[in-house]
Amino acid sequence: MTTTVPHTRVGNIKIASINLFNFIEPPLAYYDFENIYSHGQWQKKCQWLSEFLGHRQPDIVGFQEVFSPEPLKRIVSEQGLVHFAIVDAPTLISDYIYRSPVVALASRYPIVEISSVEPDARLVAAMGLSSEFAFSRKVLRATIEVPQIGLCDHYVVHFKSKRAGLAIEPKLSEPKLFEHQPFENQPLALDNSAPAASIKLHSETQLLTEQALGRWASTMQRGAEAALLFNGILVRRQASKHPVIVMGDFNDSLTMGALDALTIQGESLHSNDIKAAGLGHLSDVALAAVFAQYQLKDAYELFMEANLRDSLTGNTAYHREHRAATHYYGPKGSVLDYILLSSEFDASHGRSLAQVVDYQTCDRHLVRPEYERDAYSTDHAPVIVELALRS
């Protein structure tokens, strides 16, 4: 689904986020030795990206799942995105096989500073996390000189996926701890005298256990990443006063609890907490103004608020309910890819510099694919936000 309103392109700024889905140049392989594109497949993947950028003409793009940054840099440069940033490298497993792809950013405008965002060790300890905690993929922060806006901090993220990453290893003394046994042959009751750790799990029991615990472990990792990133953004914003744009594959819905931290609102804070922070003397209006400086909002929501609410055809509830998916697992679609904006891009904020005039979910290759064109594109729908400067 593409939702648009009439606007003038001249002077506007387009921001895009694209998960490239295993962007790796042959003869390198991703995860397994069999996962190597042929020359023809690789050319089609690169051609799809080049044509997409040429047609959509974004000014700043955040990329995820990058194994081969140099070919990507060449492609984006040919489309006028001559400034390129990356802060990490994929991990070599063995020989030519890689894992852990990274994020990248390309821009038409000069990048004046590039940095990775590291979690605050003090907060990691306070949250009860391991001292070895790290973002599953390094977060990239690029400060860009955006025309008529000035320095703006752009964050590219790829949060932990929902896949279960937990494996229960059997004890060395119990090589057959996990074994398959038909359900009808299983005992009707457990031997309560046996320690839980010594009970032999059947293969299906082990699988369900690993999936349940593994998915929750992934959710905890993703939630911790979101909260610690938000802290990093707050600290940076307080010091720099730069506008903020966060883009990427969040691997979850913003409406789910794991990502709550990124869009926390002052209205949700308890009055006792506000008083304890020394802000109890502020009026509701003053408090709202203070918190608005640090709040991030979903660009899709800002688009609806700025363009649909007062229009004859505008129905925010309808558009929210029918928001196009950016990823499909079988027939089930989910919105996993987002662009978040600070108050400078919120039309309802008195000091905003720009507003969202267009939001597009580019899903043609997912919902109406043509094999020759889309076979090696990506399994995500890129999202694009267009910003217009306020007069």
C-alpha positions as CSV (number, residue, x, y, z in Angstrom):
1,M,0.0,0.0,0.0
2,T,1.3,3.5,-0.9
3,T,-0.4,6.4,0.8
4,T,0.3,9.8,-0.8
5,V,-1.0,13.4,-0.7
6,P,-0.3,16.0,-3.4
7,H,2.9,17.9,-2.7
8,T,5.8,19.8,-4.4
9,R,9.0,17.7,-4.6
10,V,11.4,20.6,-5.0
11,G,13.2,21.3,-1.8
12,N,11.8,18.3,0.1
13,I,13.9,15.6,1.7
14,K,13.3,11.9,1.3
15,I,14.5,9.4,4.0
16,A,14.4,5.7,3.3
17,S,15.1,2.5,5.2
18,I,15.9,-0.7,3.3
19,N,16.7,-4.2,4.6
20,L,18.7,-5.6,1.7
21,F,18.3,-9.3,2.7
22,N,21.7,-11.0,2.5
23,F,23.5,-8.4,0.3
24,I,26.7,-10.4,-0.3
25,E,28.9,-10.5,-3.4
26,P,29.9,-13.9,-4.8
27,P,32.0,-15.9,-4.3
28,L,31.3,-15.1,-0.7
29,A,28.6,-17.0,1.1
30,Y,26.2,-16.1,3.9
31,Y,25.8,-18.5,6.9
32,D,26.4,-21.7,4.9
33,F,28.7,-22.7,2.1
34,E,25.7,-23.3,-0.2
35,N,24.4,-19.8,0.1
36,I,26.3,-18.2,-2.8
37,Y,24.7,-16.1,-5.5
38,S,25.5,-16.9,-9.0
39,H,26.9,-14.1,-11.1
40,G,23.5,-13.6,-12.8
41,Q,21.6,-13.7,-9.5
42,W,23.9,-11.1,-8.0
43,Q,23.6,-8.8,-11.0
44,K,19.8,-9.0,-10.7
45,K,19.9,-8.1,-7.0
46,C,22.2,-5.1,-7.7
47,Q,20.0,-4.1,-10.6
48,W,16.9,-4.2,-8.5
49,L,18.5,-1.9,-5.9
50,S,19.9,0.5,-8.4
51,E,16.5,0.8,-10.2
52,F,14.7,1.3,-6.9
53,L,17.0,4.1,-5.8
54,G,16.8,5.7,-9.3
55,H,13.1,5.6,-9.3
56,R,12.4,6.7,-5.7
57,Q,15.3,9.2,-5.4
58,P,15.8,9.1,-1.6
59,D,18.3,11.6,-0.2
60,I,19.3,9.6,2.9
61,V,19.1,5.8,3.1
62,G,19.7,3.4,6.0
63,F,20.5,-0.1,5.0
64,Q,20.4,-3.4,6.9
65,E,21.8,-6.9,6.2
66,V,25.0,-5.7,4.5
67,F,27.7,-8.3,4.0
68,S,29.5,-6.5,1.1
69,P,29.7,-2.7,1.7
70,E,32.0,-1.9,-1.2
71,P,29.5,-3.0,-4.0
72,L,26.8,-1.2,-2.1
73,K,28.9,2.0,-1.9
74,R,29.4,1.8,-5.7
75,I,25.7,1.4,-6.4
76,V,24.5,4.2,-4.2
77,S,27.2,6.5,-5.4
78,E,26.0,6.1,-9.0
79,Q,22.6,7.3,-7.8
80,G,24.0,10.5,-6.2
81,L,24.4,9.1,-2.7
82,V,28.1,9.9,-2.6
83,H,28.5,10.0,1.2
84,F,28.7,6.6,2.8
85,A,29.0,5.4,6.4
86,I,29.6,2.0,8.1
87,V,30.8,1.2,11.6
88,D,31.3,-2.5,11.7
89,A,32.2,-5.5,9.5
90,P,30.5,-8.9,9.1
91,T,32.0,-11.9,10.9
92,L,34.0,-14.4,9.0
93,I,33.0,-18.0,10.0
94,S,35.5,-19.9,7.9
95,D,37.1,-19.5,4.5
96,Y,34.5,-17.5,2.5
97,I,31.5,-17.9,4.8
98,Y,30.2,-14.9,6.7
99,R,27.6,-14.2,9.4
100,S,26.5,-11.1,11.3
101,P,25.7,-8.6,8.5
102,V,25.9,-4.9,9.4
103,V,24.1,-1.7,8.8
104,A,25.1,1.2,6.6
105,L,24.0,4.7,5.6
106,A,24.2,6.6,2.3
107,S,23.5,10.3,1.8
108,R,23.4,13.0,-0.8
109,Y,24.5,15.5,1.8
110,P,27.8,15.6,3.7
111,I,28.3,13.4,6.7
112,V,30.3,15.3,9.3
113,E,30.6,12.6,12.0
114,I,30.2,8.9,12.1
115,S,30.0,6.8,15.3
116,S,28.7,3.6,16.7
117,V,26.3,3.7,19.7
118,E,27.6,1.7,22.7
119,P,25.4,0.8,25.7
120,D,26.1,2.5,29.0
121,A,27.8,0.0,31.2
122,R,26.3,1.5,34.3
123,L,22.8,1.1,33.0
124,V,23.6,-2.4,31.7
125,A,24.5,-3.4,35.3
126,A,21.4,-1.6,36.7
127,M,19.2,-3.6,34.4
128,G,20.6,-6.8,35.6
129,L,22.2,-7.7,32.3
130,S,25.5,-9.4,31.7
131,S,28.6,-7.2,31.6
132,E,29.2,-8.7,28.2
133,F,25.9,-7.3,26.8
134,A,26.1,-5.7,23.4
135,F,23.8,-4.7,20.6
136,S,23.2,-7.7,18.4
137,R,24.2,-5.4,15.5
138,K,26.1,-2.2,16.1
139,V,24.0,0.9,15.8
140,L,25.3,3.5,13.4
141,R,25.0,7.2,14.1
142,A,25.8,9.6,11.3
143,T,25.5,13.4,11.7
144,I,24.5,14.9,8.4
145,E,24.5,18.5,7.2
146,V,20.9,18.6,5.9
147,P,20.0,21.6,3.7
148,Q,18.0,24.3,5.6
149,I,17.8,22.1,8.7
150,G,21.5,21.9,9.7
151,L,23.2,19.1,11.6
152,C,20.9,16.2,12.1
153,D,21.7,12.9,13.8
154,H,20.6,9.8,11.9
155,Y,20.6,6.4,13.6
156,V,20.5,3.1,11.6
157,V,19.4,0.1,13.6
158,H,18.7,-3.6,13.1
159,F,17.4,-5.0,16.4
160,K,17.5,-8.6,17.5
161,S,15.2,-10.9,15.5
162,K,12.4,-12.9,17.0
163,R,14.1,-16.2,16.1
164,A,14.9,-18.4,19.1
165,G,18.7,-18.4,19.7
166,L,18.7,-20.7,22.7
167,A,20.0,-24.3,22.6
168,I,19.8,-26.5,25.7
169,E,23.0,-28.6,25.8
170,P,22.9,-32.0,27.3
171,K,25.3,-32.8,30.2
172,L,28.4,-34.7,29.1
173,S,27.4,-37.6,31.3
174,E,24.0,-37.8,29.7
175,P,24.6,-38.0,25.9
176,K,20.9,-39.2,25.4
177,L,19.2,-36.6,27.5
178,F,17.0,-35.7,24.6
179,E,15.3,-38.5,22.7
180,H,12.2,-38.9,20.7
181,Q,9.3,-41.1,22.1
182,P,5.8,-41.2,20.7
183,F,3.4,-39.3,23.0
184,E,1.1,-42.3,23.4
185,N,4.1,-44.2,24.9
186,Q,5.0,-41.6,27.4
187,P,4.3,-42.1,31.1
188,L,1.1,-40.5,32.5
189,A,2.9,-39.0,35.4
190,L,6.4,-37.7,36.2
191,D,8.5,-39.3,38.8
192,N,8.4,-36.4,41.4
193,S,11.4,-37.9,43.2
194,A,13.7,-37.2,40.2
195,P,15.4,-33.8,40.0
196,A,14.0,-31.7,37.1
197,A,17.4,-31.4,35.5
198,S,17.8,-35.2,35.3
199,I,14.5,-35.8,33.5
200,K,15.1,-37.0,29.9
201,L,13.4,-34.6,27.5
202,H,12.0,-36.1,24.3
203,S,13.0,-34.3,21.1
204,E,9.6,-32.5,20.7
205,T,9.7,-31.4,24.4
206,Q,13.2,-30.0,24.0
207,L,12.2,-28.2,20.8
208,L,9.2,-26.5,22.4
209,T,11.3,-25.6,25.5
210,E,14.0,-24.1,23.4
211,Q,11.6,-22.2,21.2
212,A,9.6,-20.8,24.2
213,L,12.7,-19.8,26.1
214,G,14.7,-18.7,23.1
215,R,11.9,-16.4,21.8
216,W,11.6,-14.8,25.2
217,A,15.4,-14.4,25.4
218,S,15.3,-12.6,22.0
219,T,12.5,-10.4,23.2
220,M,14.5,-9.4,26.3
221,Q,17.6,-8.7,24.1
222,R,15.5,-6.6,21.7
223,G,13.8,-4.7,24.5
224,A,17.1,-4.0,26.2
225,E,18.6,-2.8,22.9
226,A,15.7,-0.3,22.4
227,A,15.9,1.1,26.0
228,L,19.7,1.5,25.9
229,L,19.6,3.0,22.5
230,F,17.0,5.5,23.6
231,N,19.3,6.5,26.5
232,G,22.1,7.0,24.1
233,I,19.9,9.2,21.9
234,L,18.7,11.2,24.9
235,V,22.2,11.9,26.1
236,R,23.4,12.9,22.6
237,R,20.3,15.1,22.0
238,Q,20.7,16.9,25.3
239,A,24.3,17.7,24.5
240,S,24.0,18.5,20.8
241,K,20.4,19.7,20.4
242,H,20.4,18.1,16.9
243,P,17.2,16.8,15.3
244,V,17.0,13.0,15.4
245,I,16.0,10.4,12.8
246,V,16.0,6.7,13.7
247,M,15.5,4.2,10.9
248,G,15.8,0.5,10.4
249,D,14.5,-3.0,10.9
250,F,13.1,-3.1,14.4
251,N,12.1,-6.8,14.1
252,D,9.0,-6.1,16.1
253,S,5.9,-3.8,16.2
254,L,6.2,-0.5,17.9
255,T,3.0,-1.3,19.7
256,M,4.5,-4.3,21.4
257,G,6.0,-3.8,24.9
258,A,9.6,-4.7,23.9
259,L,10.0,-1.4,22.0
260,D,8.0,0.9,24.3
261,A,11.1,2.8,25.4
262,L,11.6,4.3,22.0
263,T,8.3,6.2,21.9
264,I,7.8,6.8,25.7
265,Q,5.5,9.8,26.3
266,G,5.5,12.2,29.3
267,E,1.8,11.5,29.7
268,S,2.6,7.9,30.7
269,L,4.8,8.9,33.6
270,H,3.5,8.7,37.2
271,S,3.1,12.0,39.0
272,N,5.3,10.7,41.9
273,D,8.1,9.9,39.5
274,I,7.8,13.4,38.0
275,K,8.0,15.0,41.5
276,A,11.0,12.8,42.5
277,A,12.8,14.0,39.4
278,G,12.4,17.6,40.6
279,L,9.9,18.5,37.9
280,G,6.8,18.7,40.1
281,H,6.7,22.5,40.0
282,L,6.1,22.6,36.3
283,S,2.6,23.0,34.9
284,D,1.1,20.4,32.6
285,V,1.8,22.6,29.6
286,A,5.4,23.2,30.6
287,L,6.0,19.5,31.3
288,A,4.6,18.6,27.9
289,A,6.9,21.0,26.2
290,V,9.9,19.6,28.1
291,F,9.2,16.0,27.2
292,A,8.3,16.8,23.6
293,Q,11.9,17.8,23.0
294,Y,13.0,14.3,23.6
295,Q,10.1,12.3,22.3
296,L,10.4,10.2,19.1
297,K,7.3,9.6,16.9
298,D,6.5,7.1,14.2
299,A,6.7,8.9,10.9
300,Y,3.6,7.1,9.7
301,E,1.6,8.5,12.6
302,L,3.0,12.0,12.0
303,F,2.0,11.7,8.3
304,M,-1.6,10.8,9.3
305,E,-1.8,13.6,11.9
306,A,-0.5,16.2,9.5
307,N,-2.3,15.3,6.3
308,L,-5.3,13.1,6.9
309,R,-7.0,14.2,10.0
310,D,-8.7,17.3,8.5
311,S,-9.1,16.0,5.0
312,L,-12.4,14.9,3.5
313,T,-11.1,11.4,2.9
314,G,-8.9,11.2,6.0
315,N,-9.7,8.5,8.5
316,T,-6.7,7.9,10.8
317,A,-8.3,4.9,12.5
318,Y,-8.8,3.3,9.1
319,H,-5.3,4.0,7.9
320,R,-3.8,2.8,11.2
321,E,-5.7,-0.4,11.0
322,H,-4.8,-1.0,7.3
323,R,-1.2,0.0,7.4
324,A,0.8,-1.9,4.9
325,A,3.1,-4.7,6.1
326,T,6.8,-4.5,5.6
327,H,7.5,-8.2,6.0
328,Y,5.5,-11.4,5.5
329,Y,5.9,-14.7,7.3
330,G,3.8,-17.0,5.1
331,P,0.5,-15.2,4.7
332,K,0.9,-13.1,7.9
333,G,2.1,-9.6,7.4
334,S,3.8,-7.4,10.0
335,V,5.2,-3.9,10.2
336,L,8.8,-4.3,11.3
337,D,10.5,-1.4,9.5
338,Y,10.2,2.1,10.9
339,I,11.4,5.7,10.7
340,L,11.1,7.6,13.9
341,L,11.4,11.4,14.0
342,S,12.1,14.0,16.7
343,S,9.9,17.0,17.4
344,E,11.5,19.1,14.7
345,F,9.5,17.1,12.2
346,D,6.2,17.1,14.1
347,A,3.8,19.6,12.6
348,S,1.9,19.9,15.9
349,H,5.1,21.1,17.7
350,G,5.4,24.9,17.8
351,R,9.1,24.9,16.9
352,S,9.1,22.3,14.2
353,L,11.3,22.8,11.1
354,A,9.6,20.4,8.7
355,Q,6.6,18.1,8.5
356,V,5.9,14.7,6.9
357,V,4.1,15.1,3.6
358,D,4.4,11.6,2.3
359,Y,4.9,8.1,3.6
360,Q,5.3,5.1,1.3
361,T,5.6,1.4,2.0
362,C,7.2,0.1,-1.2
363,D,5.8,-3.4,-1.3
364,R,5.2,-4.2,-5.0
365,H,7.9,-6.9,-5.0
366,L,6.2,-8.6,-2.1
367,V,2.5,-8.4,-3.0
368,R,2.7,-8.3,-6.9
369,P,6.1,-9.8,-7.7
370,E,7.4,-10.3,-11.2
371,Y,10.0,-13.1,-11.1
372,E,12.4,-11.6,-13.7
373,R,12.5,-8.3,-11.8
374,D,12.0,-9.2,-8.2
375,A,13.3,-12.7,-7.6
376,Y,16.5,-11.4,-5.9
377,S,15.2,-8.2,-4.4
378,T,14.5,-8.4,-0.6
379,D,12.0,-9.9,1.8
380,H,11.2,-6.5,3.3
381,A,9.3,-3.6,2.0
382,P,11.4,-0.4,2.0
383,V,9.8,2.5,3.8
384,I,10.2,6.1,2.6
385,V,9.3,9.4,4.3
386,E,9.2,12.7,2.6
387,L,9.7,15.9,4.6
388,A,8.8,19.4,3.6
389,L,10.3,22.4,5.2
390,R,7.8,24.6,7.0
391,S,7.5,28.2,5.8
